[in-house]
Amino acid sequence: MQKISPCLWFDTQAEEAAAFYLSIFPNSRINKVSRYGDGSRMPKGLAMVVAFTLDGVDFLALNGGPMFKFSEAVSFSIGCNTQAEVDHYWSKLTSGGGAESMCGWLKDKFGVSWQVVPEVLAEMAAGSDPERVRRMTEAMLKMRKLDIATLVGAYNG
C-alpha cells in the first residue's frame, strides 16, 4: 500500500468515475467500496468511498455532496512514451463531455484535470541549448493535445 493516495471528492459520481477510469488505464481495479447506510445524509446504498487502483497507483473517490468542485489547481500527469499513448489517454479522458485545454491539459467529464505528457518533453525542456528549448516551448504553447513529432521537430530545428 502506498503511503499517500489522492482522494477525489465527488457529489454522487464516485463509483461511476472509478469505473470510467478503470476502462482507460491498464492494470486497474476496484479494491473496496463502502456504502452509506440508514440514517446518513446521503442516500442509503450510494457508494461512500471507492478505493481503486489505476495502473498501480491507489486512489480514493468519496461521494460527499456538492460542496466542493474540482479545479485546475490539482491535476494528474500521465507520462506517455509514444504518440499512440498520448492519443489514447487524450481521446478517452475527453470523451463523454470532457474538455480540451492547452499544452496537454484537459478536464474529464467529471471535471478532474489531467496532463497527458510525452516523456520526451521533460528531456527536451531540460536541454542545455536555450534556443532549442525555446523553439520546442513555442510549439508546445500552440497545442492542445501534444504532438511528439512536432515537438521534436521544433526542438531539432
C-alpha positions in Angstrom: 0.0 0.0 0.0 1.3 3.4 -0.9 1.8 5.9 1.9 0.0 8.8 0.2 -3.1 8.4 -2.0 -5.2 11.1 -3.7 -8.8 11.4 -2.6 -11.2 12.8 -5.1 -14.4 14.4 -3.8 -17.5 13.8 -5.9 -21.1 14.8 -5.4 -22.6 11.3 -6.1 -20.5 10.0 -9.0 -17.5 8.3 -7.3 -18.4 4.8 -8.4 -19.2 5.9 -11.9 -15.9 7.9 -12.1 -13.9 5.0 -10.8 -15.4 2.7 -13.4 -14.7 5.3 -16.1 -11.0 5.5 -15.1 -10.7 1.7 -14.9 -11.9 1.5 -18.5 -9.0 3.7 -19.6 -5.9 2.7 -17.6 -4.4 -0.8 -17.7 -3.6 -2.8 -14.6 -6.6 -1.2 -12.7 -9.2 -2.5 -10.3 -11.7 -1.6 -7.7 -10.3 -2.6 -4.3 -13.2 -1.8 -2.0 -16.5 0.1 -1.9 -18.1 1.2 1.3 -21.7 2.4 1.1 -23.9 4.8 3.0 -26.4 3.2 5.4 -29.6 4.1 7.1 -29.6 7.5 8.8 -26.8 9.0 6.7 -27.1 12.3 5.0 -26.6 10.6 1.6 -29.0 8.0 0.0 -28.7 4.5 1.5 -26.7 2.3 -0.8 -24.8 5.1 -2.5 -21.1 4.5 -2.5 -19.5 6.5 0.3 -15.8 5.7 -0.6 -14.4 3.8 -3.5 -10.8 2.6 -3.2 -9.4 1.8 -6.6 -6.0 1.4 -8.3 -5.1 2.9 -11.7 -2.1 1.3 -13.3 -0.5 0.6 -9.9 -1.5 4.0 -8.2 -4.0 3.9 -5.4 -6.8 6.4 -5.3 -9.9 7.1 -3.2 -13.2 8.5 -4.5 -15.6 10.0 -2.0 -19.2 10.9 -2.5 -19.5 13.8 -0.2 -22.1 16.0 -1.8 -22.0 19.2 -3.9 -20.0 21.4 -1.6 -16.6 21.1 -3.4 -15.7 21.2 -7.1 -12.5 20.2 -8.9 -10.2 22.9 -10.3 -7.0 23.1 -12.4 -5.1 23.8 -9.2 -4.7 20.0 -8.9 -4.1 17.7 -11.9 -2.9 14.2 -12.6 0.0 13.9 -15.0 0.2 10.9 -17.3 3.7 10.2 -18.7 3.5 8.7 -22.2 6.2 7.0 -24.2 4.5 7.2 -27.7 2.1 9.3 -29.6 -0.3 6.3 -29.6 -0.4 6.5 -25.7 -0.9 10.3 -25.9 -3.8 9.8 -28.4 -5.3 7.0 -26.3 -5.4 8.9 -23.0 -6.4 12.2 -24.6 -9.4 10.7 -26.5 -10.6 8.5 -23.6 -10.4 11.2 -21.0 -12.1 13.9 -23.1 -14.9 11.5 -24.2 -18.4 11.9 -22.9 -18.2 15.5 -22.1 -14.6 16.2 -21.2 -12.9 19.4 -22.4 -9.5 20.1 -24.1 -7.3 22.8 -22.7 -3.8 24.0 -23.7 -0.4 22.4 -23.6 -1.5 18.8 -22.9 -4.1 19.7 -20.2 -7.7 18.5 -20.2 -10.7 18.0 -18.0 -12.6 14.8 -18.0 -16.4 14.6 -17.8 -16.3 14.8 -14.0 -14.2 18.0 -14.0 -10.9 16.3 -12.9 -7.9 17.9 -14.6 -5.2 15.7 -16.3 -2.0 16.4 -18.1 -1.2 14.0 -21.0 2.6 14.5 -21.4 5.1 12.7 -23.6 8.1 11.7 -21.5 10.4 13.2 -24.2 9.0 16.6 -23.3 10.9 16.7 -19.9 14.1 15.7 -21.6 13.8 18.4 -24.2 12.8 21.0 -21.6 15.9 20.2 -19.6 18.1 20.6 -22.7 21.3 22.6 -22.4 20.6 24.7 -25.6 18.3 27.5 -24.8 17.4 28.1 -28.4 16.2 24.5 -28.9 14.2 24.7 -25.7 12.6 28.0 -26.8 11.6 26.5 -30.2 10.1 23.5 -28.5 8.3 25.5 -25.9 6.8 27.9 -28.5 5.5 24.9 -30.4 4.0 23.4 -27.3 2.2 26.6 -26.3 0.2 26.4 -29.6 -1.0 22.9 -28.9 -3.9 21.4 -27.1 -3.1 17.7 -27.4 0.7 17.4 -27.5 2.2 16.0 -30.7 5.6 14.4 -30.2 6.8 14.7 -33.8 6.1 18.4 -33.9 7.7 19.0 -30.5 10.9 17.0 -31.5 10.9 18.7 -34.9 10.8 22.2 -33.3 13.5 21.2 -30.8 15.8 19.9 -33.6 15.1 23.0 -35.7 
